[in-house]
Amino acid sequence: MKAIAGFVAATLLFAGSAVEASPWVVEVSPLVPEFTWTGCYLGLGIGGAWTDQIVATRGSVVENQAPVSAALGGASGIVGVYGGCNWQFTSIWVLGLEGEYNWTQIKDISTAPNLFFNGAPVGSGGINWSHELDRIGSVRGRLGYAVKPNVLLFVASGIAWEHSAFGGLDAGTGGCPNCRTTSVDQTHDGFVVGGGIDWAPWSGDWVVRIEYLHYQFPGVTSLVSFGPANQLTFRWGDETVDSVRAGIAYRF
């Protein structure tokens, strides 16, 4: 028995030494965590934005004034901040919630002739509409599809708001002081839809973005009066705002 025990012990010692010396033994490295979109982030975006809006006036029968219409547009740069949180609930699908606040300076003025009901021009008078947009923001839900672990295609939709100033001028024959003006300065709500791509180039905390967003807001109405029975209605129709932006965000 002692001989057998000694033989077993010697065999185990020899096997251990052989394993330590063998060039075929491979050390297993610790697993690297797979990239995930789950988490929160804060970023800065910059790009361009443009607007489109139909404007009109409803004429006054008392003053033999015909309705006229025109269009407003305008474009400007846009810069803002955005932030939100993502939840990657499968290997390829991501849900998120994001908010943004942007500054811009989109202005436009449009004019039309002041007409009698028969279509003849009043003379030197005219109709004038203006619009200025300086702030816009939204809160959006997002649905993303990870085409690669660090590349996310997404669509987004939610509620939006903007701050705008509207102005109108109705000038009769000879112009001012035979004229009336109106203005509306307000923040109002609308909706936004869009999409884009997020890319984490180093599969880390920095995320680069390209995004398109389409906003829509309801129109505005205002009255000007030349007397108790002589009123003209100014109408700024539904407004659309489109923007293309690039951004960079940090995940934390």
Secondary structure, 3 states (H helix, E strand, C coil): CHHHHHHHHHHHHHHHHHHHHCCCCCCCCCCCCCCCCCEEEEEEEEEEEEEEEEEEEECCCCCCECCEEEEECCEEEEEEEEEEEEEECCCCEEEEEEEEEEEEEEEEEEEEEEEECCCCEEEEEEEEEEEEEEEEEEEEEEEEEEEECCEEEEEEEEEEEEEEEEEEEEECCCCCCCEEEEEEEEEEEEEEEEEEEEECCCCCCEEEEEEEEEEEECCEEEEEEEECCEEEEEEECCEEEEEEEEEEEEEC
